[in-house]
Amino acid sequence: MEEDQDASEFQTFTGVPAGAAKAAGLIIREDVWEVERTVRIDGKETTTTQTERIPVRPFIVPPETVGASYGITVNLGNFNSAKSSVWRTRPCYSAEVEECWKFISGWLGEKIGEEQEALKKLRDRMREEAGGGGGKRQ
């Protein structure tokens, strides 16, 4: 049943009939990828790694690639700032470029928002540890 759903999703993405995709073994599968985040403050680096499951599909013809990078800088105070960038590329068929761009830009917008919130929490924690306490500035 899961393979039928995979074949149906493949047809949605590629236009290849689900039966032909299933017969050819061209169905979407999940793979595990690691996402790494590194933050450097005052010369000290901290790296965290997160594992994510993502769908992977084979291509019948050479794909195009759509990609983008978003960045954010947050003032940490005391003339310090933290920068974070999120980038992603995704292969797609020519007919899917616009849809792929919408997916990537939406995903990047969500992730850069998460990064911004993480950096603001870091800034607030640093202020508390420094004894500044102070209010939260946006």
N, C-alpha and C positions, 0 to 999 in steps of 0.2 A: 504494500500500500504506500509506503514511504517513497519507493522508487517511482510509482505512478505520479505522485505529487511532484517529485523532482523533475520527471520528464515533462509534466505540464508546465512547471516554472521555466524549464529550458525553452519550451515552445514560446512562452510569453516573451522571454528575453531575445530569442533568435529568429522566431518565425518558422523554425524547423518543426514539422509535425511531431507530436509527442511520441507516436509509435516508432517513427524513424529514429528519433533521438535515443529512445530506449533500446531499440535493436542495435544501434551503433555504439551503445555504451556511453553516449554523450549526455550524462545527467549531472546535475549540480550536486556537489558534495561539500561537506564542511571540512575546514582545516583549522588547525590551531596556530595562531601567530602570537608572538610576544611583542608588547608595546613597552618601550623604555622611556622613562622621564628622568632627565637630569636637571638639577637646580644647583646653581653656583652662587654662593653668598660669601662675600669677603674672602674669596679664594678657596673656600671649602665646597666640595661637590658632594651632593647626595643624589643617588640614583635609585629609582624604584622600577620594578618590572611588573607588568600586569599581563596576564594571558587572556586572549579573547578568541572566540570561535567566529570564523567568518565563512560565508559561502564562497566556493571556488567553482568556476565552470570552465570547461575547455572551449576553445574557439575553433571554428571550422576554417575561417580565413584569417589572415593577419588582422589583428584589431588596431584601432586607434587608441590613444591614451589621453585621458583628460585628467588634469591635475591642478592643484592650487595650494597655496600656503597662506595661512593667516598668522598674524603676530600680535602680541600685546605687551606693553610695558607698564608696570605698576610701580609707583613711587613708594619706597620702603621707609623713607625718612632718613635724616642724617646724610643726605647726599648719596644715598644708595637707591638703586632701583633693580628690579628683577624683570627679566624678559623671558617670554615663553613663545614658542612658535609651534604650530601644528600644521603638518602637510600631509597630503594624501594624493595618490594617483590611482587611477582605475582604468583598466582596459575596457573597451566597449566596441560594438559595431558602429559603423558610420551613422546609421539611422538612429542610434541611441545617444549620440553626443549631447544633445540638449537635455535629455532625461538624466544622463550621467552627471552633467554639470550641476543640475538641480540637487541631485543626491549628494554629491561631494560638497557643494557649498553649504547645504543644510547640515551635513555631518560636521564640517569644519566650524560652522557657527556655534553648534552645540558644544563641541570640544573646546574651542577657545574660550567660551563662556565659563566652562568648568575650570580651565586653567586660570582664568582671571580670578574666580572665587578662591581657588587654592592659594594664589599669590596674595590675595587680600587677607586670608586667614594667617598666612605666614607673617605678613606685615604686622597684623594685630598681635600675634604671639611674640614677635620680636620686641614690640613696644612694651608689652607687659613684662617681659624678662628684663628689659632695660629700666624698668621702674617708671616708665612714662605713663603707663595706664591709658591715658588720653582717650578721647572719643575716636570713633571709627570715621575716618574720612573716606570719601568715595573717590 
